[in-house]
Amino acid sequence: MNMSDYHQFAATFPWFLPAVVTVLGAMVGSFLNVCIYRIPAEKSIIHPGSHCACGQPIAWFDNIPVLSWFILRGRARCCGRPYSFRYAFVELLTAGLFLACWRLFPHDKAACGLVFVSVLIAATFIDLDHMIIPDVFTLGAGVFGVLLSFLVPALHGQHSGFFIVDSLRSGTAGLQGLLVGSGLVLWIALLAEMALKKEAMGFGDVKFVGMIGAFCGWQGAVFSVFGGAVVGTIWFVIALVVQKLSGKPAAIAPPSETPEGESAPLGFGMHVPFGPMLAIAGLLYFLVFHRYVAGYFATLTELL
């Protein structure tokens, strides 16, 4: 199929490719569920195949992304045990964000966006569960983001028509984002630790912002740090208000623990995972705010 045939097909069936991307997103979301559960437990993400908590293998027709949860009404066919709606939610979320990337960007940048979105989702839910972000989603994804920056110049908005020039500019932007992002958060963490006399931010967050910078440039890394702080503050305040009104821990509250590592209700002085807040801010920058933030920084640079 040549480009003319492709454009004719896309014009005749405009719904087809978005539908394929959405289904692909749901399938990737199903795989991310496996990663979220197995990677922190240091288990293989390939073998064995999907199985129920009772040990029975899950048949393919009971493992259809999104649909199976509703068909089975959230209960395993083999033993009747309930399983969390979060599995279907992760699949729906991934499908929706895949479609958003496909709709918002040219296909080459959209493909990079699918990788970025997948990393953000997996890292978010692992951090919520375990308060860690594995290196595969920080160091590994950061290096891969820099590599994609060289291979796909559109990731950082390079479209001069000369691939080598665009590749070098885009790759430099990705590498700069990786270094500036991780360096910025490292200094914030060190200064906060000096001021508070205790650890203020995990090193996983430092590497995670570097990964965001590899895909979004240094502007995106900076935005994710301060935007993540805003997201976290809003989340924290809402959860505390709900907790105060209901008299019990709010279901929407992020997990929290004491400085000694013991689980505790959300409150001031508690440790909470910062990765999800960074991921939300990084996603907002990549999908929407890049056009505004980049212009703001460009104007600021000219003034300085």
JOTA-V598435 format. One record per backbone hydrogen bond with DSSP energy under -1.0 kcal/mol. NH is the residue of the N-H (numbers start at 1). CO is the residue of the C=O. If there is no record, write none. Layout:
nh:co
NH:CO
NH:CO
//
This chain:
nh:co
6:2
7:3
8:4
9:5
10:6
11:7
12:8
13:9
16:13
19:15
20:16
21:17
22:18
23:19
24:20
25:21
26:22
27:23
28:24
29:25
30:26
31:27
32:28
33:29
34:30
35:31
36:32
37:33
38:34
39:35
42:39
43:38
52:56
55:52
58:50
62:59
63:60
67:65
68:64
70:66
71:67
72:68
74:69
75:72
76:81
80:76
83:74
87:84
89:85
90:86
91:87
92:88
93:89
94:90
95:91
96:92
97:93
98:94
99:95
100:96
101:97
102:98
103:99
104:100
105:101
110:106
111:107
112:108
113:109
114:110
115:111
116:112
117:113
118:114
119:115
120:116
121:117
122:118
123:119
124:120
125:121
126:122
127:123
128:124
129:125
130:126
131:127
137:134
138:135
140:135
142:138
143:139
144:140
145:141
146:142
147:143
148:144
149:145
150:146
151:147
152:148
155:152
156:153
157:154
158:153
166:162
167:163
168:164
169:165
170:166
171:167
172:168
173:169
174:170
175:171
176:172
177:173
178:174
179:175
180:176
181:177
182:178
183:179
184:180
185:181
186:182
187:183
188:184
189:185
190:186
191:187
192:188
193:189
194:190
195:191
196:192
197:193
206:202
207:203
208:204
209:205
210:206
211:207
212:208
213:209
214:210
215:211
216:212
217:213
221:217
222:218
223:219
224:220
225:221
226:222
227:223
228:224
229:225
230:226
231:227
232:228
233:229
234:230
235:231
236:232
237:233
238:234
239:235
240:236
241:237
242:238
243:239
244:240
245:241
246:242
247:243
253:250
257:271
258:262
261:258
264:256
270:267
271:257
278:274
279:275
280:276
281:277
282:278
283:279
284:280
285:281
286:282
287:283
288:284
289:284
290:285
293:289
294:290
296:292
297:293
298:294
299:295
300:296
301:297
302:298
303:299
304:300
//
